Amino acid sequence: MLDAPCGHGRNARLMTALGFAVVCLDNAEERLEAILDAHHYGLWVPSSFSRLPWASVPGPLTPMRADLLRGSLPFRANSFVGIINVHFTVPDLLGEFERLLIPGGFLFLETVGGQGRNYHQLPAPGELRRLLPRTLRLEEYRERKVGPADAGAVAVKLFAVKQAR
């Protein structure tokens, strides 16, 4: 699984607690070091997970430094069963995410919520839906208008699955 960008590793730690191996991709070295420390020295998981049989065996976590804005990512095609992309929406990455997913793999994408003035970095209504590669079938897509009425911005949550070509 790929968490890109991983930030402070909240989603990556949850996925490892669920048993997934996760590559944590970010451009901030200090975040990657903190994620690795937290993973090895006290992984926090919700108490309800401790009752699940697979929660006691976290999957491996691999931090990796890379800049998501520099084009293609340093992985072969069909490398990941899932990609999590939260609070860092760059529409140009959708094609790259599609390339990295195995058929049947999933993409979970969530934009920033539109609080304060961050609505300026959000897509227009329907934009992400239109830009999603055809091989990524939407299973869930939610838009919520944010910012001033004339902003034309939406916060988006989407879940898509890569189809075989």
C-alpha positions as CSV (number, residue, x, y, z in Angstrom):
1,M,0.0,0.0,0.0
2,L,1.1,3.6,-0.7
3,D,0.4,6.5,1.6
4,A,1.3,9.6,-0.5
5,P,2.0,12.0,1.0
6,C,2.0,10.4,4.4
7,G,2.4,13.5,6.5
8,H,2.8,12.4,10.1
9,G,1.7,8.9,9.3
10,R,-1.8,8.7,10.7
11,N,-3.2,6.7,7.8
12,A,0.0,4.6,7.3
13,R,0.0,3.5,11.0
14,L,-3.7,2.5,10.8
15,M,-3.0,0.5,7.6
16,T,-0.1,-1.3,9.2
17,A,-2.2,-2.1,12.2
18,L,-4.6,-3.7,9.7
19,G,-1.8,-5.9,8.5
20,F,-0.8,-4.0,5.3
21,A,2.8,-3.3,4.3
22,V,2.9,0.5,3.7
23,V,5.3,2.7,1.8
24,C,5.1,6.2,3.4
25,L,6.0,8.7,0.8
26,D,6.7,12.3,1.7
27,N,9.3,15.1,1.0
28,A,9.9,16.0,4.6
29,E,12.7,13.9,6.1
30,E,11.7,14.8,9.7
31,R,8.2,13.5,9.2
32,L,9.5,10.2,7.8
33,E,11.9,9.8,10.8
34,A,9.1,10.5,13.3
35,I,6.8,8.0,11.5
36,L,9.5,5.3,11.8
37,D,10.1,6.0,15.5
38,A,6.4,5.9,16.3
39,H,6.0,2.7,14.3
40,H,8.9,0.9,16.2
41,Y,8.4,2.3,19.6
42,G,4.7,2.3,20.3
43,L,2.2,2.0,17.5
44,W,-1.1,3.5,18.6
45,V,-4.2,1.7,17.4
46,P,-7.8,2.2,18.6
47,S,-8.7,0.0,21.5
48,S,-11.5,-1.7,19.5
49,F,-8.8,-3.0,17.1
50,S,-7.1,-4.9,19.8
51,R,-9.9,-7.5,19.8
52,L,-9.3,-8.3,16.1
53,P,-7.0,-11.2,15.4
54,W,-4.8,-9.4,12.8
55,A,-4.4,-6.2,14.8
56,S,-1.6,-7.6,17.0
57,V,0.7,-8.1,14.0
58,P,1.4,-4.8,12.3
59,G,2.6,-4.9,8.8
60,P,6.0,-3.4,7.7
61,L,6.3,0.3,7.2
62,T,8.8,1.8,4.8
63,P,9.4,5.5,4.8
64,M,10.6,7.0,1.5
65,R,11.5,10.5,0.6
66,A,10.1,11.8,-2.8
67,D,8.5,14.9,-4.1
68,L,5.0,14.2,-5.5
69,L,5.2,17.4,-7.6
70,R,8.1,16.2,-9.7
71,G,6.3,13.9,-12.2
72,S,6.5,10.2,-12.1
73,L,6.9,8.4,-8.8
74,P,9.9,5.9,-8.4
75,F,7.9,2.7,-8.6
76,R,7.1,0.2,-11.3
77,A,3.6,-0.1,-12.8
78,N,1.2,-2.3,-10.9
79,S,3.2,-2.0,-7.6
80,F,0.4,-1.3,-5.1
81,V,-2.8,-2.9,-3.9
82,G,-4.0,0.5,-2.6
83,I,-3.1,4.2,-2.5
84,I,-4.2,6.7,0.1
85,N,-4.0,10.3,-0.9
86,V,-5.3,12.7,1.8
87,H,-5.1,16.5,2.0
88,F,-2.8,16.8,-1.0
89,T,-4.8,16.9,-4.1
90,V,-2.8,17.3,-7.4
91,P,-5.0,16.3,-10.3
92,D,-2.0,15.5,-12.4
93,L,-1.2,12.6,-10.0
94,L,-4.4,10.7,-10.9
95,G,-2.8,9.1,-14.0
96,E,0.3,8.2,-12.0
97,F,-1.8,6.6,-9.2
98,E,-3.6,4.6,-11.9
99,R,-0.3,3.4,-13.3
100,L,0.9,2.2,-9.8
101,L,-2.2,0.3,-8.9
102,I,-2.6,-3.4,-9.6
103,P,-5.9,-4.4,-11.3
104,G,-8.4,-4.6,-8.4
105,G,-6.4,-2.1,-6.4
106,F,-8.0,0.9,-4.8
107,L,-7.5,4.6,-4.6
108,F,-8.8,6.6,-1.6
109,L,-8.6,10.3,-2.1
110,E,-9.7,13.1,0.2
111,T,-9.1,16.8,-0.4
112,V,-8.7,19.3,2.3
113,G,-12.0,20.2,3.9
114,G,-12.2,23.9,2.8
115,Q,-11.7,25.4,6.2
116,G,-10.3,28.9,6.3
117,R,-9.0,29.9,3.0
118,N,-7.8,26.5,1.8
119,Y,-10.8,26.3,-0.5
120,H,-8.5,28.1,-3.0
121,Q,-6.7,24.8,-3.6
122,L,-9.8,22.8,-4.1
123,P,-11.2,21.5,-7.5
124,A,-14.3,22.8,-9.2
125,P,-17.5,20.7,-9.0
126,G,-17.1,17.5,-11.0
127,E,-13.4,18.2,-11.9
128,L,-11.9,15.1,-10.2
129,R,-14.6,12.9,-11.5
130,R,-13.8,14.1,-15.1
131,L,-10.1,13.7,-14.6
132,L,-10.1,10.2,-13.2
133,P,-8.6,7.8,-15.6
134,R,-11.2,5.5,-17.2
135,T,-9.7,2.4,-15.7
136,L,-10.5,3.7,-12.2
137,R,-14.1,2.9,-11.5
138,L,-15.7,5.1,-8.9
139,E,-17.3,3.1,-6.1
140,E,-18.0,6.2,-3.9
141,Y,-17.8,9.9,-4.8
142,R,-18.9,12.8,-2.6
143,E,-18.6,16.5,-3.2
144,R,-19.4,19.3,-0.7
145,K,-19.4,22.9,-1.7
146,V,-17.0,25.1,0.3
147,G,-16.0,28.7,0.6
148,P,-17.9,31.7,-0.7
149,A,-20.8,31.0,-3.1
150,D,-18.8,32.4,-6.0
151,A,-15.7,30.3,-5.2
152,G,-16.8,27.3,-7.3
153,A,-14.8,24.9,-5.0
154,V,-15.7,21.5,-3.6
155,A,-14.2,19.2,-1.0
156,V,-14.1,15.7,-2.4
157,K,-13.9,12.2,-1.0
158,L,-13.6,9.4,-3.5
159,F,-13.0,5.7,-3.5
160,A,-12.1,4.0,-6.9
161,V,-11.0,0.6,-8.0
162,K,-8.7,-0.1,-10.9
163,Q,-10.3,-2.3,-13.6
164,A,-8.4,-4.6,-15.8
165,R,-7.8,-3.1,-19.2
